[in-house]
Amino acid sequence: MRDAWALDDSIHFLNHGSFGATPKVVLAKQAELRARLESEPVRFMARELEPLLDATRARVAEFLGADPADLVFVTNATTGVNAIVRSLAFDVGDELVTTSHGYNACTNVLRFAAEQTGARVVIAPVPFPVSSSKEIADATRSVVTERTKLVLLDQISSPTAVVFPVDELVAEFEGRGIQVLVDAAHAPGHVPLNLGRTNASFTTGNLHKWVCAPKGVAFLHVRRELQDRIRPTVISHGANSKRTDRSRFQLEFDWMGTSDPTAILSVPTALDFMGSLLPGGWPALMKANHDGVVAARARLLDVLQTPAPCPTELLGAMASVIVPWPEAGLEKKLFETFHIEVPVIPRGPQQTLVRVSMQRHVREQDVEALAAAFRSMKSGGAV
């Protein structure tokens, strides 16, 4: 299915997880929307945009198992995390918990809030390799105390590609009166979601990754009773709107100044196209990507002669393997020498990870190229 994407055929593209890749049909829809916008910008932005946003919101809400009234769009999950953390009030001594698998940008948001308020960031030491969901849950709950005000949980860890037991931990912490912010940056289109069932206080996730929408579109989901506390990172006209036909939550987030909304409005096309790639629709696509990454990881571990760092049930459509080489220069060598686009992630002085992603554009030859590169480096040195 490589031809459905605009990817460079000379590159072995195994890094869908970082920024996604948008199919040609979705890019064509975005171009059509841009042409419509530019044909009469005032009509589009001032008269047509709001109902178009509402229609897109309804589609995304259905896909996520959510109520459209609880959903707004942001440019990326990091922006969503910022909106939540910077809207909440913390006091001296409050604890903001995340894990050692957390995404650096989002952990930085917690650090910023702690510096501003006197709260402190607590990192739960979740190991990697990791043997089970129970080990993840136990490590996370071990640092949660009566001073914990917010837990930031990755649904799928960016560096280690591990799927966290989010439903279990959300139920436990929210049941104790602790708000949970789920960083679901990788989750939409990657694993099945039902935000209404999970019922976290806050969830944000990208739609430009596994849903394959254009760059710069993500969702933010806030439980209804908490919406009046949450403000966007940009304050604009919605802050003093007199309208009563929709919530201030949506009035503020739906208009944060002029921007190109065509990435958001292209999401239904991405949902339709990606859901049409296999006869079983989205469930079949997620299963195929999971099966593909399990097979790819097994191939790489065979070459490396190292054990799996987590069981297959903790994988979605990405997998990280531990390589016996230092991080410095490795990603550059893989790209420049072997034409492989794959992230290399340092995890302390003794651990370097290489993470592979599976999507329908990945070819068998791409995985084999990485296996061959590992084999070559084992025999001749990594850098």
C-alpha angles and dihedrals in degrees: 000000000000092000091066088069131061093231122143106258091211092065124076095224109202097148104084087134097071102058106346122231123254121225118237093245091057092048088051090053090050090050090051091051092048091051089051091049094049093046088069112357097182094050091048099045100035103034111018106033101074097057090043090053091048092052091049091046090054091053093048092046091053090050092050098043092245141126111255090227089066096051135086134165127247131174097252142345092264089060089050092052090049092052092053101041094043091049096054125086118234131181135209109289096019113137124228108196130203134147138255087251091061126127110259096227092054094044086054089058089057091048091051092051091048092051091051097047109026093250118132134229117233119197117207108218101231107178128231119229087050126185106202149352087260091060090052093047094046093050091049097047091045092076099041112106139165087277093059111114101169136018117201108202127186111221088202117012114236098212100037099027090223119153108229124217090249099160092054095046095043091053091049099045097039087048087058091051095257115134117231126207110197114208097207093169093142100028110087108090090002100076130005113274134197107173093181091058095043089048099190116169090242136010130178129180142166124252094189093069117056097358085056097222118153118284118282106040128112137145134240118203120193126180110250098245091053099048096093089063096054122086129179120250088247117054113210143146096319092068093079102020115145093208117124099181093088139020124277085236091066095034090058099041096041092060120035095150130294116327137145106274096184095100089059093045091051093061095092090056090051091049091050096045098045090044090055097055095088130031093244094055122217096346090054092046093052091047093049092050090048093049090047095053092046089055093045092050091049089053093051094045089052090057094043092044090220130130124255109270092216137012119268092248088068091058130090117174096318133064133186122209126196112238126199095231134088117260095235110107095351099110091046091050093049091052102039099037103031101023091234121146106205132133120250112202125194113218102184129305095304103043135062121177132202113198124203125195128203124214131147092268093061113106128207088242090060093059091043090053090057091046089051091048091052090048091050093048092048090057099038109024131272101256 
